[in-house]
C-alpha cells in the first residue's frame, strides 16, 4: 500500500510539472502571436493564439488532475496511518489483558500509561491528517473565497 502511496504522490508531482510546462508553452505561443501581429501575419497570429488557448486549457486540466490525485494520496496516507494506529492499539489491549490477569498494579499502571500515550499520538495524527486533507481537497474551498482572491489578484495586476 505504501508503494501505491508513493506512486500517487509521484503522479501528482508529474502532473503538476506537466502543468507548468504547458504554462511555459502558452507564454511562448502568446509571444509568437504578438510577433506575428507585429509583422502583419494575422492568420499566423490566429494559429498561435489557438495554440496558446489550447496550452492554457491543458495546463488547467493537468493542475486539476494533480489536485485530485493529491487528494486521493492524502486519503490513502490517512488509511495507512489508521491501520498503523489500530495495530499498535491491538498490542496495547493485549498487554492490558495480560496485566489484568496478573493483577500486578505496576504492570497495569505501566500499560495504562502506554495506552494513554498511544491515544494522544492518535489524536495528534488525526489532527495532522485532517489539516492535510482540508488543505489538499480543493473541492471544499468556498466559491466566494476563490472569487474574492481572483478579484484581489486582478486588482493588483
SVG drawing of the C-alpha trace seen along z (x, -y; Angstrom):
<svg xmlns="http://www.w3.org/2000/svg" viewBox="-19 -47 27 61">
<polyline fill="none" stroke="black" stroke-width="0.4" points="0.0,0.0 2.9,-2.4 4.2,-1.7 0.9,-2.9 1.0,-6.0 4.5,-6.8 3.2,-6.3 0.2,-8.5 2.4,-11.3 4.9,-10.9 2.0,-11.1 0.7,-14.2 4.1,-15.9 4.4,-14.7 1.0,-16.2 2.0,-19.5 5.3,-19.5 3.3,-19.0 1.0,-21.8 4.0,-24.2 5.4,-23.0 2.1,-23.8 2.0,-27.3 5.5,-27.9 4.5,-26.8 1.4,-29.0 3.6,-32.1 5.8,-31.2 2.7,-30.9 1.5,-34.3 4.8,-35.8 4.7,-34.2 1.2,-35.6 2.3,-39.1 5.3,-38.9 3.0,-37.6 0.6,-40.5 3.5,-43.0 4.6,-41.5 1.0,-41.7 0.6,-37.9 -2.9,-37.8 -3.6,-34.1 -0.3,-33.0 -1.3,-35.1 -4.6,-33.3 -2.9,-29.9 -0.6,-30.9 -3.5,-32.3 -5.4,-29.0 -2.3,-27.1 -1.9,-29.4 -5.5,-28.8 -5.1,-25.0 -1.9,-25.0 -3.7,-27.1 -6.6,-24.6 -4.2,-21.7 -2.3,-23.3 -5.5,-23.7 -6.5,-20.1 -3.1,-18.8 -3.4,-21.0 -6.9,-19.9 -5.9,-16.2 -2.9,-16.8 -5.1,-18.2 -7.4,-15.2 -4.6,-12.7 -3.0,-14.5 -6.4,-14.3 -6.5,-10.6 -2.9,-10.2 -3.9,-12.0 -6.8,-9.7 -4.5,-6.7 -2.0,-8.1 -4.8,-8.6 -5.9,-5.0 -2.3,-3.7 -1.9,-5.8 -5.2,-4.5 -4.1,-0.9 -0.8,-1.5 -2.7,-3.1 -5.1,-0.2 -2.3,2.3 -0.5,0.6 -3.7,0.3 -4.3,4.0 -0.9,4.6 -1.7,2.4 -5.0,4.1 -3.3,7.5 -0.7,6.1 -3.6,4.8 -5.3,8.2 -2.0,9.8 -1.5,7.2 -5.1,7.5 -4.7,11.3 -1.6,11.0 -3.3,8.2 0.1,6.5 -0.6,2.8 2.8,1.8 2.1,3.6 -1.4,2.3 -0.2,-1.3 2.6,-0.9 0.2,0.5 -2.4,-2.3 0.4,-4.9 1.3,-3.3 -2.3,-3.2 -2.8,-6.9 0.3,-7.9 -0.9,-5.8 -4.2,-7.6 -2.5,-11.0 -0.5,-10.0 -3.7,-9.0 -5.2,-12.4 -2.1,-14.2 -2.1,-12.0 -5.8,-12.5 -5.4,-16.3 -2.5,-16.3 -4.4,-14.2 -7.5,-16.4 -5.4,-19.5 -3.7,-17.9 -7.0,-16.7 -8.6,-20.1 -5.7,-21.9 -5.4,-19.5 -9.0,-19.0 -9.8,-21.9 -13.5,-20.8 -14.2,-22.0 -13.0,-25.6 -15.9,-28.0 -16.5,-29.6 -16.8,-33.1 -13.2,-32.8 -12.0,-31.8 -13.8,-34.6 -12.6,-37.1 -9.0,-36.0 -9.2,-36.2 -10.7,-39.7 -7.9,-40.8 -5.2,-39.4 -6.9,-41.2 -7.0,-44.5 -3.3,-44.2 -2.3,-43.5"/>
</svg>
